Amino acid sequence: MADAHDRALRVLAIAGWGRCGSTLLDLMLGQLPGFVSAGEVRELWLRGCRENRPCGCGEPFASCSFWTAVGQHAFGGWGRVDLERMLRVRYRIDRPWRIPELSLARRRGIEAGPLADARSDLAAYLDTLDRLLRAIRDVAGASVVIDSSKLPSHNLLLQHVQGLDLRVAHLVRDSRGVAFSNLKVVTKRVTNGTPTFLPRHGAIASSLRYDLYNGLNGRLFRDQVPYLLLRYEDLVADPVGRLRDVVALAGQAEPAQFPFLSGAGVTMGENHLVDGHPVRFNRGLQPLRADDWQQRLPGRQRLTVTALTRPWLAGYGYPVHRSGPTRDIQDVGPDQRLDHKDATCDVETTSVIEPAAFEGAPTPHGDFRRAAP
């Protein structure tokens, strides 16, 4: 057990904001050797331990053999976790308004910084998170744990875990595609009771969150850890090429093949994502194809979203005007690259009341801002 704990804990955090396709990326990476998909780890305490919602395998969290083994390996069983304390930190500290304090604590430490008043709870949370992530890795027999929580506050907490080797894949999507996804009603499975729905936001709320979370993820991690800026549209247009980029970011050997990918789309296998988009429950072949938000997003919303996210659209190489070309991220000058949860990945799924498909025009690949050592 000591030897396992001494091994470097490598976590690939998928950063971004909602409706960016993070569940899709998580699912694809999780089918590669050396990777294990955990889903949105920050939601495990509520969605898994408290609400006992279904795992990606379809079983309730408490009945899932994988998560049962993880809990036993990490804590001697989930019943030994101080759940109330974990939820207290999750909902008081892992919040966007605590980001300045979490960021400052990177330099001063949690003992002397602005979070000193919560240092006991925070230290316990970080220790529990460390044990959890190591158990996920060890039970799966993997080298890299994928955490698609996305939000910068959670990613900052990961940086505070001692000995954790953090790599950040920042997944962005055209903000107008995000806004179109927010029009869709997507049900979330529950173990008991009435199904709930993924959060939905109007054009203004969607745009402001897009700016905030993508801006912070870029500014906070681009020059701090191995970081890759990746566009969702590029992932859909060339999944093999883009997955190779992410595998390199994670410091893993390039796979000889990607058997789950074909010209017809991606084959979804069994997974154990603890939370995320309901596409995690899909099995079999799912098509990768362009969405039609360009034709179906109402004009007023299109104009609103474009105006509010214009700097980020330009910085990520998206056309600001409808007829404009999409630029390669490599062609966007450094001075234009701004320092920049998941509701739909737009794979067709019975959980989406309005069917949708993957969206995006074929564009070239993402860009390393800092190479992985």
Secondary structure as UniProt FT lines:
FT   HELIX           2..6
FT   STRAND          9..15
FT   TURN            18..19
FT   HELIX           22..29
FT   TURN            30..31
FT   TURN            33..34
FT   STRAND          35..39
FT   HELIX           41..43
FT   HELIX           44..50
FT   TURN            56..57
FT   HELIX           61..63
FT   HELIX           65..75
FT   HELIX           78..80
FT   HELIX           83..92
FT   HELIX           96..98
FT   HELIX           99..108
FT   TURN            110..112
FT   TURN            114..115
FT   HELIX           116..118
FT   HELIX           119..140
FT   STRAND          144..150
FT   HELIX           152..159
FT   TURN            162..163
FT   STRAND          164..172
FT   HELIX           175..181
FT   TURN            182..183
FT   STRAND          186..188
FT   STRAND          196..197
FT   HELIX           203..221
FT   TURN            222..224
FT   STRAND          227..231
FT   HELIX           232..237
FT   HELIX           239..249
FT   TURN            250..251
FT   TURN            259..260
FT   STRAND          261..262
FT   TURN            263..264
FT   STRAND          265..268
FT   HELIX           278..281
FT   STRAND          284..286
FT   HELIX           293..296
FT   HELIX           299..315
FT   TURN            316..317
FT   TURN            322..323
FT   HELIX           329..331
FT   TURN            334..336
FT   TURN            350..351
FT   STRAND          367..370
//
